[in-house]
Amino acid sequence: MTAQDVRLPAPVPSFWTAQSRVRLRTLILLRWLAVLGQTAAVVLVRYGLDVDFPLEWALAAIGVSVALNLGLIALRRSQELAKEWEAAAQLAYDSVQLAVLLALTGGLQNPFVFLFVAPVAVSATILRPTVTAMLAALTFVCVAAISVWRLPLPWPEGAAFEVPQLYQFGIAAAVLVGLGFTSVYAWRVAAEEERLNIALAAVQAVLAREQTLSALGGLAAAAAHELGTPLATIHLVAKEMAREAKPDDPRAEDLQLLVTQSERCRAILGQLSAMRDQGDVMVQRAPIRVLLEEAIGPHEGLGAEIHIDAQGDGPIDVRRMPEIVHALGGIVENAVGFAHSRVDIEARWDASSVEITVRDDGPGFSSAILGRLGEPYLTERDREGVAGGLGLGFFISKTLLERTGATLEVRNRRPPNQGAMVKARWQRTSIEAPSL
């Protein structure tokens, strides 16, 4: 499987039908935490610090959040994923409710103004960027509103504290910059996590397919064993009927043909059954050159010539792991795609390690993406023909090889040679097949 084999994503659902990546229960829990913190803050300030402010209105704003949570719980949908519009609406409410509390307690002069970052950061991790941008715009409006319409900052009796206007503008700017930075950062992290999950799912699908193909030999041998008994009965009955048939019987020729074909079937099934005991050992091991020939087979004759050079300290049989076969095939496919005329595959081994190197004579890797090779969905190619990334195919190959214990080295060939080089190195004990 290469990057081209992966299905294109389905059309993006609309805002009203798309599901977010968060359960309603999580949003409800976050709001309960906000209610608890807000209640503790206003009660402590009013009674613990003896600061006078409209406590009733503040508690009323908090009470609306309590009512909203109780209403959502009554819907009995807390285990479901929230629709995107539902999550966006709840986060928008959280921003507006926070703005009301801040307007009652000093507006931008209240140090808790930085809590505006929280709903936008949550949105960036669970909603698409356009929705997060709309929520950020609403938050900007809330910040502007509480800078104009607000009650004085609560302060102990007999004291006054007024923040200069310029400083308030600085606080607003800091909040807006924090919103932008936090939302972009959270969105990037969430997007990378989603891409990795999709790519790893593709890796698992590839590996499952390869393992299924490897198991076909054993399944065929097991089927041959099960079919042997009824086929032996058929052969015996046909042979007895042919022996009793008279020479002038019109069925004699057909019976003899039935005997002959049943013997042929028995011979074929006998061969498959004989492979059953050897399958786990013989089919899952191969000389290293044979393994390389199997990996490059589908890509020969597609343009560039492929040359294999396998040399080392004595003969070696390696374990025929589906991960290695598929991963090497993916690397060779990309090398053939970028090569001008030749791809060299070199295998070297000694008493401690085994190395397989794939080189091509193409333009090599672009310096802009050389350090990012192995990231999923890195598929851009340079417009002038320079190898601009191997995309999901290389990510899958890299992941599969590392799963077998290999370490990879990816770089451009040193002058005067031209092209790219991918080298996989194993400890010999991790790839060598056990002795027979």
C-alpha positions in Angstrom: 0.0 0.0 0.0 1.3 3.4 -0.9 0.0 6.9 -0.2 -2.1 6.6 -3.4 -3.8 3.5 -2.1 -5.3 5.3 0.9 -8.8 6.4 0.4 -9.5 10.1 0.0 -11.3 11.6 3.0 -15.1 11.8 2.7 -16.7 15.2 2.0 -16.6 17.4 5.1 -20.0 17.5 6.8 -21.7 20.7 7.5 -21.5 22.7 10.7 -25.0 21.5 11.8 -24.4 17.8 11.2 -20.7 17.3 12.0 -19.7 15.7 15.3 -17.0 17.2 17.5 -14.3 15.2 19.2 -15.7 15.7 22.7 -18.5 14.1 24.7 -21.2 16.3 26.2 -20.2 14.9 29.5 -16.8 16.5 29.2 -18.2 19.9 28.5 -20.6 19.5 31.4 -17.7 18.5 33.7 -15.6 21.5 32.6 -18.6 23.8 33.4 -19.1 22.3 36.8 -15.4 23.0 37.5 -15.9 26.6 36.3 -19.0 26.9 38.5 -17.1 25.7 41.6 -14.2 28.0 41.0 -16.4 31.0 40.3 -18.5 30.4 43.3 -15.5 30.0 45.6 -14.0 33.2 44.2 -17.0 35.5 44.6 -17.8 34.2 48.1 -14.2 34.5 49.3 -13.9 38.1 47.9 -17.3 39.2 49.4 -17.1 37.5 52.8 -13.5 36.6 53.3 -12.0 39.9 52.1 -15.0 41.9 52.9 -15.1 43.6 49.5 -18.5 44.9 48.4 -19.8 44.2 44.9 -23.2 43.0 43.5 -23.0 39.5 44.8 -26.6 38.6 43.9 -26.0 39.4 40.2 -22.8 37.4 40.2 -24.5 34.4 41.8 -27.3 34.7 39.3 -24.8 34.5 36.4 -23.3 31.4 38.0 -26.8 30.0 38.6 -27.5 30.1 34.9 -24.5 27.8 34.3 -25.9 25.5 36.9 -29.3 25.4 35.2 -27.7 24.8 31.8 -25.8 21.8 33.2 -28.8 20.4 34.8 -30.8 20.8 31.6 -28.1 19.0 29.6 -28.0 16.2 32.1 -31.7 15.8 31.9 -31.4 15.1 28.2 -29.5 11.9 29.0 -27.0 12.4 26.2 -23.9 12.9 28.2 -22.2 9.8 26.8 -22.7 11.0 23.2 -20.3 13.0 21.1 -21.5 16.6 20.9 -22.5 18.0 17.5 -20.1 20.7 16.4 -22.8 23.4 16.7 -23.6 22.2 20.2 -20.0 22.3 21.4 -19.5 25.7 19.8 -22.7 27.1 21.4 -21.7 25.9 24.8 -18.2 27.3 24.5 -19.7 30.6 23.3 -22.0 30.6 26.3 -19.0 30.1 28.6 -17.2 33.1 27.1 -20.3 35.3 27.4 -21.0 34.2 31.0 -17.4 34.9 31.9 -17.7 38.4 30.4 -20.8 39.1 32.5 -19.0 38.1 35.7 -16.0 40.2 34.8 -18.2 43.2 33.9 -19.7 43.0 37.4 -16.2 42.9 39.0 -14.1 45.5 37.2 -13.9 44.4 33.6 -10.4 44.4 32.2 -9.0 45.5 35.6 -10.0 42.1 37.0 -6.9 39.7 36.9 -9.2 36.8 36.0 -9.6 38.3 32.5 -7.1 35.8 31.2 -9.7 33.0 31.7 -11.0 34.1 28.3 -8.3 31.9 26.8 -9.8 28.7 28.2 -12.9 28.3 25.9 -11.0 29.2 22.8 -8.2 26.8 23.6 -10.8 24.0 24.2 -12.4 24.9 20.9 -9.1 24.7 19.1 -8.6 21.1 20.2 -12.1 19.7 19.4 -13.5 21.9 16.6 -12.5 22.9 13.1 -10.4 26.1 12.7 -13.2 28.2 11.2 -15.4 27.5 14.2 -12.6 28.4 16.6 -12.0 31.6 14.6 -15.6 32.6 15.1 -15.4 31.8 18.8 -12.2 33.9 19.1 -14.0 36.8 17.3 -16.9 36.6 19.9 -14.3 36.6 22.6 -12.7 39.7 21.1 -16.2 41.4 21.2 -16.6 40.4 24.9 -13.2 41.9 25.8 -14.1 45.1 24.0 -17.5 45.2 25.7 -16.2 44.8 29.3 -13.6 47.5 28.6 -16.5 50.0 28.1 -19.4 48.6 30.1 -18.3 47.5 33.6 -18.7 48.2 37.3 -15.7 49.5 39.3 -13.1 47.0 40.4 -14.2 45.8 43.9 -11.8 47.0 46.6 -11.8 47.1 50.4 -13.8 49.9 52.1 -12.0 53.2 52.2 -9.5 52.3 49.5 -9.6 52.9 45.7 -7.7 51.5 42.8 -8.0 52.7 39.3 -5.9 51.1 36.5 -4.7 53.7 33.9 -6.4 53.5 30.6 -3.2 52.7 28.7 -2.6 49.7 31.0 -6.1 48.5 30.4 -5.4 48.6 26.7 -2.2 46.6 27.3 -4.2 44.0 29.2 -6.7 43.7 26.4 -3.9 43.3 23.9 -2.2 40.6 26.0 -5.5 38.7 26.2 -6.0 38.9 22.5 -2.4 37.8 21.7 -2.8 35.0 24.3 -6.0 33.9 22.6 -4.3 33.8 19.2 -1.2 32.0 20.3 -3.0 29.5 22.5 -5.6 28.6 19.9 -3.1 28.1 17.1 -0.8 26.0 19.3 -3.7 23.8 20.6 -5.0 23.4 17.0 -1.6 22.4 15.7 -1.2 19.8 18.4 -4.7 18.4 18.0 -4.3 18.3 14.2 -0.9 16.5 14.4 -2.4 13.9 16.8 -5.3 13.3 14.5 -3.1 12.9 11.5 -0.9 10.5 13.4 -3.9 8.4 14.4 -5.1 8.2 10.9 -1.7 7.2 9.6 -1.2 4.6 12.3 -4.5 3.1 11.4 -3.3 2.9 7.8 -0.1 1.1 9.1 -2.2 -1.4 11.0 -4.4 -2.1 8.0 -1.3 -2.7 5.9 0.2 -5.0 8.4 -3.1 -6.9 8.9 -3.2 -7.5 5.1 0.3 -8.7 4.9 -0.2 -11.1 7.8 -3.4 -12.4 6.2 -1.4 -13.1 3.0 1.3 -14.9 5.0 -1.3 -17.1 6.6 -2.8 -18.3 3.3 -0.3 -21.0 3.0 -1.2 -22.5 6.4 -4.9 -22.2 5.6 -4.4 -24.0 2.3 -2.6 -26.8 4.0 -5.2 -27.2 6.7 -7.9 -27.2 4.0 -6.0 -29.9 2.1 -5.9 -32.0 5.2 -9.6 -31.7 5.8 -10.5 -32.5 2.2 -8.2 -35.6 2.1 -10.7 -37.9 3.8 -13.8 -37.3 1.6 -11.5 -37.3 -1.5 -10.1 -40.7 -0.5 -13.6 -42.1 -0.2 -14.5 -40.7 -3.6 -11.4 -42.3 -5.1 -12.1 -45.7 -3.5 -15.7 -45.8 -4.7 -14.8 -44.7 -8.2 -12.1 -47.3 -8.4 -14.4 -50.1 -7.2 -17.1 -49.0 -9.7 -14.5 -49.0 -12.5 -13.2 -52.4 -11.6 -16.8 -53.9 -11.7 -17.8 -52.2 -14.9 -17.8 -54.4 -18.0 -15.6 -53.4 -21.0 -18.6 -52.6 -23.1 -20.3 -50.5 -20.4 -20.7 -46.9 -21.7 -19.8 -45.6 -18.2 -16.4 -47.4 -18.1 -14.5 -44.6 -19.7 -16.1 -41.9 -17.5 -15.4 -44.0 -14.4 -11.8 -44.4 -15.4 -11.5 -40.6 -15.9 -13.0 -40.1 -12.5 -10.4 -42.4 -11.0 -7.6 -40.6 -12.8 -8.7 -37.1 -11.8 -9.3 -38.1 -8.2 -5.7 -39.5 -8.0 -4.5 -36.2 -9.4 -6.4 -34.3 -6.7 -5.0 -36.6 -4.0 -1.5 -35.8 -5.3 -2.1 -32.1 -5.1 -3.6 -32.2 -1.7 -0.8 -34.4 -0.6 1.8 -31.8 -1.6 -0.2 -29.1 0.3 -0.4 -31.3 3.4 3.3 -32.0 3.3 3.9 -28.2 3.4 1.8 -27.9 6.6 4.5 -29.0 8.9 7.2 -27.0 7.1 5.1 -23.8 6.7 5.9 -22.1 9.9 9.6 -22.7 9.4 10.3 -22.7 5.6 7.8 -20.1 4.4 8.8 -17.6 7.2 12.5 -17.7 6.4 14.4 -16.8 3.3 17.9 -16.0 2.1 18.3 -12.2 2.2 18.6 -12.0 -1.6 15.3 -13.9 -2.0 13.7 -11.5 0.5 14.9 -8.5 -1.5 13.8 -10.0 -4.8 10.3 -10.5 -3.3 10.2 -6.9 -2.2 11.2 -5.4 -5.5 9.2 -7.8 -7.7 6.2 -5.6 -8.2 8.4 -2.6 -9.2 10.7 -4.2 -11.8 10.2 -3.0 -15.3 8.5 0.3 -14.3 11.3 2.5 -15.5 14.6 2.4 -13.6 16.7 -0.7 -13.5 17.0 -2.3 -10.1 20.2 -4.0 -9.1 20.8 -6.2 -6.0 24.1 -6.7 -4.4 24.1 -9.0 -1.3 27.4 -9.8 0.4 28.4 -10.6 3.9 30.1 -13.0 6.3 28.8 -16.3 5.2 25.3 -17.3 4.1 22.4 -15.9 6.1 18.7 -16.7 6.3 16.4 -13.9 7.6 13.0 -14.1 9.0 10.4 -13.3 6.3 8.5 -10.7 8.2 5.6 -9.1 6.3 6.6 -5.8 7.8 10.0 -5.9 6.2 8.7 -7.1 2.8 6.1 -4.4 2.6 8.3 -1.6 4.0 11.2 -2.3 1.6 8.7 -2.5 -1.3 7.4 0.9 -0.4 10.9 2.4 -0.3 11.9 0.8 -3.6 8.7 2.1 -5.2 9.6 5.6 -4.3 13.2 5.2 -5.4 12.0 3.9 -8.8 9.6 6.8 -9.1 12.4 9.4 -8.6 15.3 7.6 -10.2 16.6 8.7 -13.6 17.8 5.2 -14.7 19.1 3.1 -11.8 18.2 1.9 -8.3 20.8 0.0 -6.3 19.8 -2.3 -3.3 22.8 -3.3 -1.2 22.7 -5.8 1.6 25.6 -6.2 3.9 25.9 -8.3 7.1 28.6 -9.4 9.6 28.5 -11.2 12.9 26.6 -8.4 14.7 24.4 -6.5 12.3 22.5 -6.5 9.0 22.2 -3.5 6.7 20.0 -2.9 3.7 20.6 0.2 1.7 18.4 1.6 -1.2 20.0 4.2 -3.5 18.7 5.9 -6.6 20.3 8.3 -9.1 17.5 10.8 -9.0 17.5 14.5 -7.9 17.6 13.6 -4.1 15.6 15.0 -1.3 14.8 18.7 -1.1 16.7 20.3 1.8 13.4 22.0 2.9 11.9 18.6 3.8 14.9 16.4 4.5 14.6 16.9 8.2 10.8 16.2 8.2 10.9 12.9 6.3 8.8 10.3 8.2 6.0 12.7 9.1 2.6 11.4 7.8 1.1 13.1 4.8 4.3 14.9 3.8 3.5 14.6 0.0 4.5 17.8 -1.6 7.0 17.6 -4.5 9.2 20.3 -5.7 8.0 21.9 -8.9 11.4 21.4 -10.6 11.3 17.7 -10.0 13.3 17.4 -6.7 12.0 14.7 -4.4 9.8 16.7 -2.1 8.6 14.1 0.4 7.5 10.5 0.4 4.2 11.1 2.1 2.2 8.4 3.9 4.0 5.6 2.1 7.3 6.5 3.6 5.7 7.0 7.0 4.3 3.5 6.8 7.6 2.0 5.7 9.5 3.8 8.5 7.0 2.7 11.1 7.0 -1.0 10.0 10.8 -1.2 9.8 11.2 0.4 13.3 8.6 -2.1 14.5 11.0 -4.9 13.5 13.9 -3.3 15.4 15.5 -1.4 12.5 17.1 2.0 12.7 16.8 4.2 9.6 19.2 6.7 8.1 17.8 8.9 5.4 20.0 11.4 3.4 21.2 12.5 0.0 24.2 10.7 -1.5 27.5 12.4 -1.2 29.0 14.1 -4.3 30.0 13.3 -7.0 27.1 10.8 -6.7 23.6 12.1 -7.0 20.3 10.8 -5.6 18.8 9.7 -2.3 19.7 7.0 0.1 17.7 5.1 2.7 19.5 2.7 5.0 18.0 0.3 7.5 20.1 -1.4 10.1 19.2 -4.3 12.4 21.0 -6.2 15.1 21.7 -9.6 13.5 19.9 -11.4 16.3 16.7 -9.5 15.6 16.3 -10.4 12.0 18.2 -13.7 11.5 16.1 -16.8 11.2 16.7 -19.5 13.8 18.8 -22.5 12.8 16.9 -25.5 11.4 
